[in-house]
Amino acid sequence: MVNDDKGKKFLELIDEQNNLQWSIIEKLIFLINAKWASSDTQNELESLVKKHSTLTKELNSLDENNSIL
């Protein structure tokens, strides 16, 4: 992948990761306020965390030489 393409992809993934993090925070706040009494929200949270993990791995794979792109 060309450096310009890597940089563009990196920024896209960072934006997506940021959105996921806010979604995770929203779900956590909801669950805390509901005293963890929503299995649907717990499942949604689990799914968001898995997506975040996958996205983080993809971000890390862009930086093959442990440099800042």
C-alpha positions as CSV (number, residue, x, y, z in Angstrom):
1,M,0.0,0.0,0.0
2,V,1.3,3.4,-0.9
3,N,2.1,5.8,2.0
4,D,-0.7,8.3,0.9
5,D,-3.2,5.4,0.8
6,K,-2.0,4.2,4.2
7,G,-2.3,7.6,5.7
8,K,-5.8,8.0,4.3
9,K,-6.9,4.6,5.5
10,F,-5.3,5.3,8.9
11,L,-7.4,8.5,9.3
12,E,-10.6,6.7,8.2
13,L,-9.9,3.9,10.8
14,I,-9.2,6.4,13.5
15,D,-12.4,8.2,12.8
16,E,-14.3,4.9,12.9
17,Q,-12.6,3.9,16.1
18,N,-13.5,7.2,17.7
19,N,-17.1,6.7,16.8
20,L,-17.1,3.2,18.3
21,Q,-15.5,4.5,21.5
22,W,-18.3,7.0,21.9
23,S,-20.9,4.3,21.3
24,I,-19.3,2.1,23.9
25,I,-19.3,4.9,26.4
26,E,-23.0,5.6,25.7
27,K,-23.9,1.9,26.2
28,L,-21.9,1.8,29.5
29,I,-23.6,4.9,30.8
30,F,-27.0,3.4,29.9
31,L,-26.1,0.1,31.6
32,I,-24.8,1.8,34.7
33,N,-28.0,3.9,35.0
34,A,-30.1,0.8,34.4
35,K,-28.1,-1.1,37.1
36,W,-26.9,-3.5,34.4
37,A,-30.5,-4.7,33.8
38,S,-30.5,-4.7,30.0
39,S,-29.3,-7.8,28.3
40,D,-29.9,-6.3,24.9
41,T,-27.6,-3.4,25.7
42,Q,-25.1,-5.8,27.2
43,N,-25.1,-7.7,23.9
44,E,-24.8,-4.5,21.9
45,L,-21.8,-3.5,24.1
46,E,-20.1,-6.8,23.6
47,S,-20.5,-6.4,19.8
48,L,-19.1,-2.9,19.9
49,V,-16.1,-4.0,21.9
50,K,-15.4,-6.8,19.4
51,K,-15.6,-4.4,16.5
52,H,-13.2,-2.0,18.4
53,S,-10.8,-4.8,18.9
54,T,-10.9,-5.8,15.2
55,L,-10.5,-2.2,14.1
56,T,-7.5,-1.7,16.5
57,K,-5.8,-4.8,15.0
58,E,-6.4,-3.4,11.5
59,L,-4.9,0.0,12.6
60,N,-1.9,-1.7,14.0
61,S,-1.3,-3.8,10.9
62,L,-1.0,-0.6,8.8
63,D,2.1,0.3,10.8
64,E,4.3,-2.6,9.9
65,N,7.5,-1.1,11.1
66,N,6.2,0.4,14.3
67,S,6.6,3.9,13.0
68,I,4.1,6.7,12.8
69,L,3.1,6.0,9.2
